[in-house]
């Protein structure tokens, strides 16, 4: 199977190791992974801050870059939700404004073929045991877009439970937002910081060494809060856990 990795802006700029982990993991599972160099932003930042028309050229470019792949895999629930949930809305809105069906037609091919990493593994490849090894105690935070927009449900937990050496502990208040929310953290810093502190305190109560999630934007916010509160926990993207092997640990 030939798929494309949509890395996303945040990962490309700040967390390239997550992209490397996705490639390593999928290659180990027999998937041919391409990284189209022409990829750019999906338009989420523009759309969510009210610049809907400015997001349209980015959405068109996304479709042009990725339309020929069997699947588009992203290690980001929020960017995956942008394509799956909001691209159809953009097309429908353009039509309602009297601009025809052109935008909807351009975006339609990529919408059903875009997958967040864990749903691609479970739903498309049909695997939960990916041959991973990670000898740490881990708690899982379901990020808002993955939980509410994509409906990832138990998929990430099923994958984590199958990792050799990993002890998974339940996170109290798991479904509560961490407080990041993109520009929400900028516009409402006090509320955002309080929500982040609640999330970190709940995570600390589990005794876990690692808090993992499927969105590095949320992990960035949580990690910053951990640093300010002086916790010993580490934020780790789920892709980096699933990519780990016993051989590498031994080496």
ABEGO torsion letter per residue (X at the ends): XBBBBBAEAAAAAABAAAAAAAAAAAAAAGBBBBBBAABBBAGAAAAAAGBAAAAAAAAAAAAAAAAABABBBBABAAAAAAAAAAAAAAAAAAAAAGAEAAAAAAAAAAAAABBBAAAAAAAAAGBABAGBBBBBBBBBBBBAAAAAAAGAEAAAAAAAAABBGBBBBBBBGAABBAGBGEAAAAABAAAAAAAAAAAAAAAAAAGBABBBBABAAAAAAAAAAAAAAGBABBBBBAAAAAABBAAAAAX
